[in-house]
Amino acid sequence: MSEWNAIIGAARAATGRAPEFRRLARRARQLLGEGSRPVNTRPVRVALLGRSTLDMIAPQLELALLVRGIAPELVTAPYGSFMQELLDPESATSKERPQFAMVVLTPFDVPEWPQPMATAQEADALAERVARHLLGACEQLHVRCGTEVLIDNFHALPVRPLGNVGARCPEDPNNFIQRLNVKLGDLVPPGVHLIDTAGLAARHGIARWHDGRLWYEAKQPVSLELTTEYAQTIAAVVAGALGGSRKCLVLDLDDTLWGGVIGDAGLSGIELGEGNPRGEAFKAFQQYLRALRERGVLLAVCSKNELANARLPFEQHVETVLRLSDFAAFRASWDPKADNIRAIAADLDLGLDAFVFVDDNPAERELVRQVLPEVAVIDLPEDPAEYARAIEASRWLEVPRVTGDDRARAGQYESRAEARALAETMDLSEFLASLEMRARVEPIDEQSLGRATQLINKTNQFNLTTRRLTEGAVGSLVADPNVCTRTVRLADRFGDHGLIGVLIATRKGHVVEVDDWLMSCRVLKRGVERMLLGELVDWAVAHGASELWGRFVPTGRNELVRGLFDDLGFERTSESEWETRYRLLLDGFAQPSHFIDVLREARAHV
Amino acid sequence: MSDDTAILARLRDVLAGFFNNPGLAVDASTTARDVRGWDSLANVELMVEIEETFGIRFRTGEVAGLKNVGELVGVIARRTRS
């Protein structure tokens, strides 16, 4: 029995190490052949069907199923037509009455291809016929024997006689495969599950997936190297169909959801978003987690921190994607994590086998592995940019379907019931309105000081004066009551763009002069310029000014904004090769219209 | 022929590891039948492991019909040189 524990433990840790996994699979097969089984596994009979060689897949599929707590009895169908096995009530497969059947397909199994010069409509119709033909046969086995049938969709062919133009030719086999895969996805009946081999092969590369030599010599559908990935995907779908998908991610905080230690670094010291490379990687990871939550995965926090510190970034950090309300449980204390995980399990009324533990600290991971072997532990790589992929590669969260209940369970399913039909042609106003832009315009403060200074010093194109300032200098300007500082953060329908603009203007008597105005090129010509001008005018008027002045200082890199003040209605007062000066009288100034919903902080303007 | 001797020694190590038989002894006349576990299924995987170990790539059909370990060494040698 302890050898089974060693094999299964090693197999779990061997993600990404195919030769190791294969070696363990050979040993597991030997043990299974001797009649040995690990304890606490569920016996399940799985039939393997297909016209290609299935013998290489079988042992790896066995091990992948064992890792999921399933004791597999694998039955390989007789070599030959899988259609007969599915359709014939007297077939060997039908007689076995397996609980699951996996139909291994390759593009060479597509029964019919479009004719030369086929039209798109003809190709679509053929794709639908082929899809129904394949899925219908699977459905028959399901109806006859109660078997859950798994079937591949099709990866692209490794060569393409039409070449690049095939992308627009319905007769091109890869073009047809794409249509066919969409139809397969649309038409899957109950009791049948699609294995997204197209996606899997694309992620790894067709050249690595399909081994020509192995195909011609041994009719092997997948290269040896990637058979492990294939087997693990199949096992995850089987386990998911048996209710074995894990339901809750337990997350560490420091260096897992942000860079650095909140207790030491404080809000402005942790790395999260703000144009900082590591910070952006952590922010993207939070976005991935939120997407998981939206499709029904529960998130929980288990951190070694003071509770107040642990909560702080979710409550106050400007770049946080996750909020406290996203977590089904939140434990921060100095107690051992295993104890807290047990408590979380009790709180949520879930078994320990519903949890996946995510922590950047290998020592914590090992401890949880030892003390709570039922909890799955992700071997997080060192680079936060790779965190999401590591969770995905584990396949612990694969589900057979996503239901409305799943989304509701996570508690945050925004009703998108109105179909947002994109108009075929839209004029600019309609387009800008459809972006649903929201902006936060605020004075520079302690939290944004660093990022604002960074933008001031690195923005070249949309920069009117290209005045470079130290953080100290910016800080002094912020503190000066005669200076207006503003940061602009912009979000739209497609996401949060973060801090995209900085404006600094100084009042001297009745004139307010724009000293610094810079913006990210990503959000040009959307009305942000007009909106910001309107904000500045408000401030100027409130401080008794009657004129705005501006200047454009050419640097060779900022031609982009040479005409900005002209466009905004300023008049030129002087021009030289070093500088163009402008003036705008505020008497009679009308607030410009724009499509941006502006949120302002309710605090006294500085 | 010391090239081939070196290849044979390395090949022996691969076979010993693959078939879980540290004391395995092979020579040029050894055939698959002489090694426990060396069936056609194992052969497919074994050839890939040999490719990975020696950093070579067999041509399609090149390892079909090899009679013994000696002939296999010959193919490995050819691939290692080219």
HADDOCK unambig.tbl for C-alpha pairs under 7 A between the chains (distance, minus, plus):
assign (segid A and resid 213 and name CA) (segid B and resid 60 and name CA) 4.88 0.50 0.50
assign (segid A and resid 217 and name CA) (segid B and resid 60 and name CA) 6.85 0.50 0.50
assign (segid A and resid 217 and name CA) (segid B and resid 61 and name CA) 6.43 0.50 0.50
